[in-house]
Amino acid sequence: MRNRILLLGAGGQLGCELARSLPALGEVVPTARKPAAATAPDEYVRLNIADTDALRRTVREIRPTVIVNAAAYTAVDAAEADPATAAAVNALAPAVLAEESRRLDAALVHYSTDYVFDGAGYRPWREDDRTGPLNEYGRTKLAGEEAIRAAGVAHLILRTSWLYSPRGHNFVRTMLRLGAERPELRVVADQVGAPTSARLVARVTAEILARATGSIADFLRERGGTLHACCAGTTSWRGLAEETFRLARAAGSPLRVGRVVPLASSEYPTAARRPLNSRLDCSRLANRFGVRLPDWRTELADCFPEIIATAEAAWTNPAPSRVPLASPVRAQQ
């Protein structure tokens, strides 16, 4: 069966990687609110998924067999001041997509987050553990999940954690920029999770969907649901910063940073509370599909040449910058 795949959020860091991995499964129709840097304007459909009327029209005009929703409101701190926009993108849009997918008998693939949990304890979170988000971002992402499950549509929801890629705003790229500018950084050390590349999540998505021998919707009705998908192993934000700098130095990057000081979450108050324990148990993914994910260090090293290639200006010609509130880091001049 030739699939027609509607890819939402193709301009984001996950969407860019999905645009690479999904064409093996069929025709991909990418949409984006704004273009990716390397994307020609005529290669995607302009769409703001917060506009539910436009979202419905787009789905009905394209009539996909599979909808892959990589669009999300991910500004964690900003969501505290603008919960309505976060809810429109993270909760209402997935609900609309679930309704339209059911009407077309299409499959729906959606992405969620470790932030649906409250971060208590030390055990990795399983898919059926009780949720308890601490912030508006987590609450709206959970509402999106629940709307999809309640709709009775054939679906796959992949929860992941600490996403990074060579593009867009993410912690690894922020560290490269700040490490080129400043001799010392103070980085949160008591939040623990598994850094995961957008490339890996996109590859896992394509691997799962490629297992369908007939209709992807029929396949996901039988074997889909909510699954965790993140790299193996865990670290803190400080640990991720240190590994980023180690790889950058090995690649010959002229970093200024010489010291990464551990910082407690209590010492770096932000608008949104963040979970301390973001560990995710991915055994269901391995048992159901035979997908075993690499250690976070291995994946980061594999992605690093492309990350450096796209972020080279951050350390070859650094300019003073303000540390975004979303980053668990304080910089010392």
BABAVO-881533 format. One record per residue (C-alpha): residue in one letter; chain; x, y, z. Coordinates in steps of 0.02 Angstrom, whole numbers. Layout:
+-----+-------+--------+--------+--------+
! res ! chain !      u !      v !      w !
+-----+-------+--------+--------+--------+
!   A !     A !      X !      Y !      Z !
...
+-----+-------+--------+--------+--------+
% end
This chain:
+-----+-------+--------+--------+--------+
! res ! chain !      u !      v !      w !
+-----+-------+--------+--------+--------+
!   M !     A !      0 !      0 !      0 !
!   R !     A !     67 !    172 !    -48 !
!   N !     A !     54 !    286 !    103 !
!   R !     A !     21 !    471 !    100 !
!   I !     A !     99 !    546 !    256 !
!   L !     A !     51 !    717 !    322 !
!   L !     A !    199 !    778 !    424 !
!   L !     A !    155 !    922 !    542 !
!   G !     A !    294 !   1028 !    615 !
!   A !     A !    419 !    991 !    478 !
!   G !     A !    515 !   1150 !    521 !
!   G !     A !    560 !   1093 !    697 !
!   Q !     A !    707 !    990 !    754 !
!   L !     A !    608 !    826 !    759 !
!   G !     A !    510 !    869 !    603 !
!   C !     A !    670 !    898 !    503 !
!   E !     A !    731 !    724 !    549 !
!   L !     A !    563 !    644 !    510 !
!   A !     A !    568 !    726 !    339 !
!   R !     A !    725 !    623 !    310 !
!   S !     A !    663 !    456 !    378 !
!   L !     A !    481 !    448 !    321 !
!   P !     A !    497 !    456 !    130 !
!   A !     A !    546 !    272 !    129 !
!   L !     A !    367 !    236 !    185 !
!   G !     A !    275 !    338 !     54 !
!   E !     A !    237 !    513 !     -7 !
!   V !     A !    269 !    644 !    127 !
!   V !     A !    174 !    809 !    131 !
!   P !     A !    267 !    921 !    255 !
!   T !     A !    188 !   1069 !    342 !
!   A !     A !    268 !   1203 !    449 !
!   R !     A !    222 !   1366 !    533 !
!   K !     A !    385 !   1439 !    468 !
!   P !     A !    517 !   1365 !    354 !
!   A !     A !    670 !   1269 !    410 !
!   A !     A !    833 !   1355 !    362 !
!   A !     A !    873 !   1226 !    228 !
!   T !     A !    697 !   1210 !    158 !
!   A !     A !    636 !   1298 !      2 !
!   P !     A !    467 !   1386 !     27 !
!   D !     A !    379 !   1279 !   -102 !
!   E !     A !    429 !   1116 !    -17 !
!   Y !     A !    302 !   1127 !    124 !
!   V !     A !    126 !   1183 !    164 !
!   R !     A !    114 !   1335 !    278 !
!   L !     A !      9 !   1290 !    429 !
!   N !     A !    -10 !   1349 !    607 !
!   I !     A !    -90 !   1202 !    696 !
!   A !     A !   -162 !   1317 !    829 !
!   D !     A !   -283 !   1371 !    691 !
!   T !     A !   -402 !   1224 !    705 !
!   D !     A !   -506 !   1272 !    554 !
!   A !     A !   -351 !   1278 !    444 !
!   L !     A !   -291 !   1115 !    522 !
!   R !     A !   -454 !   1026 !    478 !
!   R !     A !   -453 !   1096 !    301 !
!   T !     A !   -274 !   1039 !    274 !
!   V !     A !   -309 !    862 !    332 !
!   R !     A !   -466 !    849 !    227 !
!   E !     A !   -381 !    917 !     71 !
!   I !     A !   -228 !    804 !     84 !
!   R !     A !   -324 !    649 !    142 !
!   P !     A !   -172 !    561 !    217 !
!   T !     A !   -164 !    378 !    267 !
!   V !     A !    -44 !    426 !    407 !
!   I !     A !    -31 !    588 !    507 !
!   V !     A !    133 !    618 !    599 !
!   N !     A !    122 !    763 !    721 !
!   A !     A !    292 !    832 !    765 !
!   A !     A !    224 !   1007 !    802 !
!   A !     A !    224 !   1064 !    982 !
!   Y !     A !    233 !   1215 !   1097 !
!   T !     A !    397 !   1176 !   1186 !
!   A !     A !    439 !   1341 !   1273 !
!   V !     A !    420 !   1270 !   1448 !
!   D !     A !    435 !   1432 !   1546 !
!   A !     A !    337 !   1536 !   1422 !
!   A !     A !    191 !   1415 !   1436 !
!   E !     A !    166 !   1469 !   1617 !
!   A !     A !    122 !   1644 !   1557 !
!   D !     A !     31 !   1588 !   1400 !
!   P !     A !    -62 !   1427 !   1442 !
!   A !     A !   -196 !   1460 !   1311 !
!   T !     A !    -74 !   1452 !   1166 !
!   A !     A !     14 !   1301 !   1240 !
!   A !     A !   -154 !   1213 !   1257 !
!   A !     A !   -206 !   1258 !   1080 !
!   V !     A !    -50 !   1178 !   1007 !
!   N !     A !    -17 !   1036 !   1129 !
!   A !     A !   -194 !    984 !   1176 !
!   L !     A !   -328 !   1049 !   1058 !
!   A !     A !   -233 !   1018 !    895 !
!   P !     A !   -199 !    834 !    937 !
!   A !     A !   -383 !    814 !    980 !
!   V !     A !   -431 !    883 !    809 !
!   L !     A !   -304 !    771 !    724 !
!   A !     A !   -375 !    620 !    816 !
!   E !     A !   -551 !    662 !    757 !
!   E !     A !   -495 !    687 !    577 !
!   S !     A !   -388 !    530 !    580 !
!   R !     A !   -536 !    427 !    639 !
!   R !     A !   -647 !    502 !    504 !
!   L !     A !   -520 !    454 !    369 !
!   D !     A !   -472 !    289 !    451 !
!   A !     A !   -294 !    354 !    453 !
!   A !     A !   -157 !    316 !    579 !
!   L !     A !    -97 !    453 !    697 !
!   V !     A !     82 !    464 !    763 !
!   H !     A !    111 !    591 !    902 !
!   Y !     A !    256 !    637 !   1017 !
!   S !     A !    251 !    674 !   1202 !
!   T !     A !    370 !    702 !   1347 !
!   D !     A !    441 !    645 !   1512 !
!   Y !     A !    363 !    804 !   1584 !
!   V !     A !    195 !    715 !   1600 !
!   F !     A !    268 !    640 !   1761 !
!   D !     A !    304 !    730 !   1924 !
!   G !     A !    485 !    671 !   1936 !
!   A !     A !    469 !    589 !   2107 !
!   G !     A !    582 !    445 !   2159 !
!   Y !     A !    722 !    363 !   2062 !
!   R !     A !    640 !    221 !   1965 !
!   P !     A !    620 !    243 !   1776 !
!   W !     A !    440 !    288 !   1733 !
!   R !     A !    335 !    156 !   1646 !
!   E !     A !    198 !    196 !   1521 !
!   D !     A !     59 !    149 !   1641 !
!   D !     A !    128 !    243 !   1792 !
!   R !     A !     21 !    379 !   1866 !
!   T !     A !     52 !    547 !   1782 !
!   G !     A !     69 !    712 !   1875 !
!   P !     A !    143 !    854 !   1772 !
!   L !     A !    220 !    999 !   1868 !
!   N !     A !    198 !   1135 !   1737 !
!   E !     A !     84 !   1197 !   1599 !
!   Y !     A !    190 !   1120 !   1463 !
!   G !     A !    174 !    948 !   1542 !
!   R !     A !    -11 !    971 !   1577 !
!   T !     A !    -50 !   1021 !   1398 !
!   K !     A !     55 !    879 !   1326 !
!   L !     A !    -37 !    755 !   1438 !
!   A !     A !   -204 !    827 !   1382 !
!   G !     A !   -153 !    797 !   1202 !
!   E !     A !   -110 !    616 !   1240 !
!   E !     A !   -275 !    589 !   1329 !
!   A !     A !   -376 !    664 !   1186 !
!   I !     A !   -294 !    544 !   1062 !
!   R !     A !   -322 !    391 !   1171 !
!   A !     A !   -504 !    441 !   1205 !
!   A !     A !   -542 !    462 !   1019 !
!   G !     A !   -519 !    277 !    984 !
!   V !     A !   -408 !    314 !    834 !
!   A !     A !   -266 !    199 !    776 !
!   H !     A !   -117 !    285 !    855 !
!   L !     A !     63 !    280 !    914 !
!   I !     A !    117 !    402 !   1049 !
!   L !     A !    304 !    406 !   1082 !
!   R !     A !    360 !    491 !   1242 !
!   T !     A !    541 !    547 !   1238 !
!   S !     A !    657 !    656 !   1341 !
!   W !     A !    788 !    794 !   1329 !
!   L !     A !    780 !    806 !   1140 !
!   Y !     A !    923 !    883 !   1042 !
!   S !     A !    974 !    896 !    859 !
!   P !     A !   1092 !    994 !    746 !
!   R !     A !    953 !   1122 !    721 !
!   G !     A !    840 !   1230 !    824 !
!   H !     A !    848 !   1277 !   1007 !
!   N !     A !    912 !   1139 !   1120 !
!   F !     A !   1030 !   1115 !   1266 !
!   V !     A !   1177 !   1044 !   1169 !
!   R !     A !   1182 !   1190 !   1048 !
!   T !     A !   1162 !   1313 !   1193 !
!   M !     A !   1311 !   1234 !   1281 !
!   L !     A !   1420 !   1249 !   1127 !
!   R !     A !   1377 !   1433 !   1113 !
!   L !     A !   1404 !   1473 !   1296 !
!   G !     A !   1560 !   1364 !   1307 !
!   A !     A !   1639 !   1469 !   1170 !
!   E !     A !   1596 !   1631 !   1262 !
!   R !     A !   1626 !   1603 !   1446 !
!   P !     A !   1759 !   1525 !   1559 !
!   E !     A !   1640 !   1452 !   1688 !
!   L !     A !   1462 !   1385 !   1684 !
!   R !     A !   1348 !   1334 !   1827 !
!   V !     A !   1231 !   1196 !   1768 !
!   V !     A !   1090 !   1104 !   1856 !
!   A !     A !   1152 !    936 !   1921 !
!   D !     A !   1001 !    864 !   2014 !
!   Q !     A !    884 !    838 !   1866 !
!   V !     A !    917 !    668 !   1788 !
!   G !     A !    862 !    598 !   1620 !
!   A !     A !    918 !    526 !   1454 !
!   P !     A !    972 !    648 !   1318 !
!   T !     A !    899 !    585 !   1154 !
!   S !     A !    929 !    642 !    976 !
!   A !     A !    786 !    691 !    862 !
!   R !     A !    871 !    583 !    730 !
!   L !     A !    849 !    429 !    839 !
!   V !     A !    665 !    463 !    875 !
!   A !     A !    634 !    487 !    689 !
!   R !     A !    725 !    325 !    649 !
!   V !     A !    625 !    229 !    780 !
!   T !     A !    463 !    300 !    709 !
!   A !     A !    506 !    243 !    534 !
!   E !     A !    564 !     71 !    595 !
!   I !     A !    400 !     41 !    686 !
!   L !     A !    289 !     98 !    542 !
!   A !     A !    392 !     -3 !    417 !
!   R !     A !    339 !   -162 !    508 !
!   A !     A !    161 !   -143 !    444 !
!   T !     A !    129 !   -269 !    306 !
!   G !     A !    -37 !   -190 !    259 !
!   S !     A !   -127 !    -37 !    323 !
!   I !     A !    -27 !     61 !    452 !
!   A !     A !   -191 !    105 !    537 !
!   D !     A !   -233 !    -80 !    557 !
!   F !     A !    -56 !   -113 !    619 !
!   L !     A !    -65 !     23 !    752 !
!   R !     A !   -238 !    -31 !    808 !
!   E !     A !   -160 !   -198 !    851 !
!   R !     A !     14 !   -148 !    911 !
!   G !     A !     15 !     39 !    939 !
!   G !     A !    -24 !    139 !   1096 !
!   T !     A !     88 !    240 !   1210 !
!   L !     A !    273 !    194 !   1217 !
!   H !     A !    431 !    269 !   1289 !
!   A !     A !    575 !    301 !   1169 !
!   C !     A !    735 !    378 !   1233 !
!   C !     A !    919 !    334 !   1240 !
!   A !     A !    986 !    209 !   1366 !
!   G !     A !   1080 !    269 !   1519 !
!   T !     A !   1053 !    429 !   1617 !
!   T !     A !   1144 !    587 !   1661 !
!   S !     A !   1112 !    761 !   1731 !
!   W !     A !   1110 !    923 !   1635 !
!   R !     A !   1284 !    954 !   1704 !
!   G !     A !   1339 !    782 !   1643 !
!   L !     A !   1271 !    820 !   1470 !
!   A !     A !   1362 !    987 !   1467 !
!   E !     A !   1527 !    904 !   1515 !
!   E !     A !   1508 !    769 !   1382 !
!   T !     A !   1465 !    902 !   1253 !
!   F !     A !   1624 !    997 !   1295 !
!   R !     A !   1729 !    838 !   1292 !
!   L !     A !   1669 !    798 !   1117 !
!   A !     A !   1692 !    977 !   1060 !
!   R !     A !   1872 !    982 !   1121 !
!   A !     A !   1908 !    816 !   1037 !
!   A !     A !   1844 !    894 !    875 !
!   G !     A !   1962 !   1041 !    896 !
!   S !     A !   1835 !   1171 !    949 !
!   P !     A !   1910 !   1327 !   1031 !
!   L !     A !   1809 !   1329 !   1192 !
!   R !     A !   1836 !   1455 !   1331 !
!   V !     A !   1745 !   1358 !   1465 !
!   G !     A !   1860 !   1275 !   1590 !
!   R !     A !   1743 !   1232 !   1733 !
!   V !     A !   1564 !   1169 !   1747 !
!   V !     A !   1501 !   1197 !   1924 !
!   P !     A !   1354 !   1091 !   1988 !
!   L !     A !   1197 !   1189 !   2026 !
!   A !     A !   1044 !   1133 !   2125 !
!   S !     A !    873 !   1165 !   2049 !
!   S !     A !    830 !   1267 !   2203 !
!   E !     A !    973 !   1385 !   2160 !
!   Y !     A !    902 !   1418 !   1987 !
!   P !     A !    717 !   1460 !   2003 !
!   T !     A !    620 !   1464 !   1840 !
!   A !     A !    441 !   1505 !   1797 !
!   A !     A !    402 !   1320 !   1772 !
!   R !     A !    446 !   1181 !   1893 !
!   R !     A !    541 !   1037 !   1814 !
!   P !     A !    544 !    853 !   1864 !
!   L !     A !    700 !    791 !   1952 !
!   N !     A !    679 !    612 !   1888 !
!   S !     A !    650 !    604 !   1701 !
!   R !     A !    707 !    424 !   1680 !
!   L !     A !    594 !    327 !   1560 !
!   D !     A !    579 !    137 !   1552 !
!   C !     A !    588 !     86 !   1369 !
!   S !     A !    568 !   -102 !   1394 !
!   R !     A !    393 !   -103 !   1315 !
!   L !     A !    467 !    -33 !   1154 !
!   A !     A !    601 !   -169 !   1155 !
!   N !     A !    478 !   -309 !   1194 !
!   R !     A !    345 !   -256 !   1069 !
!   F !     A !    454 !   -208 !    921 !
!   G !     A !    629 !   -272 !    960 !
!   V !     A !    694 !    -93 !    960 !
!   R !     A !    842 !    -69 !   1076 !
!   L !     A !    909 !    106 !   1091 !
!   P !     A !   1093 !    156 !   1110 !
!   D !     A !   1174 !    235 !   1262 !
!   W !     A !   1154 !    424 !   1261 !
!   R !     A !   1342 !    450 !   1249 !
!   T !     A !   1355 !    340 !   1094 !
!   E !     A !   1211 !    430 !   1009 !
!   L !     A !   1278 !    602 !   1052 !
!   A !     A !   1449 !    556 !    982 !
!   D !     A !   1369 !    490 !    821 !
!   C !     A !   1270 !    651 !    798 !
!   F !     A !   1410 !    768 !    847 !
!   P !     A !   1493 !    797 !    677 !
!   E !     A !   1330 !    866 !    607 !
!   I !     A !   1296 !    966 !    766 !
!   I !     A !   1467 !   1048 !    751 !
!   A !     A !   1444 !   1080 !    566 !
!   T !     A !   1282 !   1175 !    593 !
!   A !     A !   1336 !   1266 !    753 !
!   E !     A !   1514 !   1312 !    705 !
!   A !     A !   1480 !   1499 !    715 !
!   A !     A !   1438 !   1478 !    900 !
!   W !     A !   1622 !   1455 !    943 !
!   T !     A !   1720 !   1521 !    793 !
!   N !     A !   1640 !   1694 !    803 !
!   P !     A !   1550 !   1702 !    970 !
!   A !     A !   1440 !   1850 !   1013 !
!   P !     A !   1375 !   1895 !   1186 !
!   S !     A !   1211 !   1809 !   1219 !
!   R !     A !   1079 !   1796 !   1352 !
!   V !     A !   1051 !   1626 !   1429 !
!   P !     A !    868 !   1577 !   1394 !
!   L !     A !    761 !   1541 !   1546 !
!   A !     A !    724 !   1369 !   1475 !
!   S !     A !    906 !   1317 !   1494 !
!   P !     A !    955 !   1238 !   1662 !
!   V !     A !   1117 !   1338 !   1666 !
!   R !     A !   1191 !   1496 !   1737 !
!   A !     A !   1341 !   1572 !   1651 !
!   Q !     A !   1483 !   1664 !   1735 !
!   Q !     A !   1571 !   1802 !   1638 !
+-----+-------+--------+--------+--------+
% end
